[in-house]
């Protein structure tokens, strides 16, 4: 299979949010196709296939849309896939850049060490955390016995948030991962302070060189806790990974500012593809 860098092509992401998009699957021996629904319109994504079979499988998807009188739409197309379409189907499609869904990719070493002047503020926050909670906190790789703590922290985190509908959808997604933890190839880690879980993160390998961070939650009232869980989770669970994908910002101003403050190595550009 092609090694995709976009978070949408990680099985856990697909599984976590299938209830949002009413995701349908079609699978044969050497490829898989996903069909979802967004804003009452069906869409597909890049097929999961060997590179040499991509054209054949893509034609199979287009035929499905045409035979069912559905306007063709492909979401989360990467720059590489857009180039493939232009080489093989030139002039047949138009492309809409989706900045809110660009993935933020960082150098793993940058996030694990926070070395250099650009991370000076992050180190200050972490040092303040360590000074305040020295001998009162510890990091732990989390297992089933800790998952009730994760949900309790999540519920506490949601109390003051406004968009309860979206957050409840995310909670369902997190619950699905925790319930099926042993079947998914994910790593979960958290920070306890005075015996209480105050931060946790969920991630996995997106490809052999890249980890993807699906979820990161922390008590925002504790200074330095967010950069601390970010750093220690990678140090403990992904100590050697070259790149870290921290997914998209969804157009949320505060989230975009936070992701940019870690100085991404690159952004994974994504497009919606429509057939002319």
Secondary structure, 3 states (H helix, E strand, C coil): CCCCCCHHHCHHHHHHCHHHHCCEEEEECCEEEEEEEECCEEEECCCEECHHHHHHHHHHHHHHHHHCCCCCEEEEEEHHHHHHHHHHCCCCEEEEECHHHCEEEEEHHHHHHCCCHHHHHHHHHHHHHHHHHCCCEEEEECCHHHHHHHHHHHHHHHCCCCCHHHHHHHHHHHHHHHHCHHHCCCEEEEEEECCEEEEEEEEEEEECCEEEEEEEEECCCCCCHHHHHHHHHHHHHCCCCCEEECCCCCCCHHHHHHHHCCCCCEEECEEEEEEC
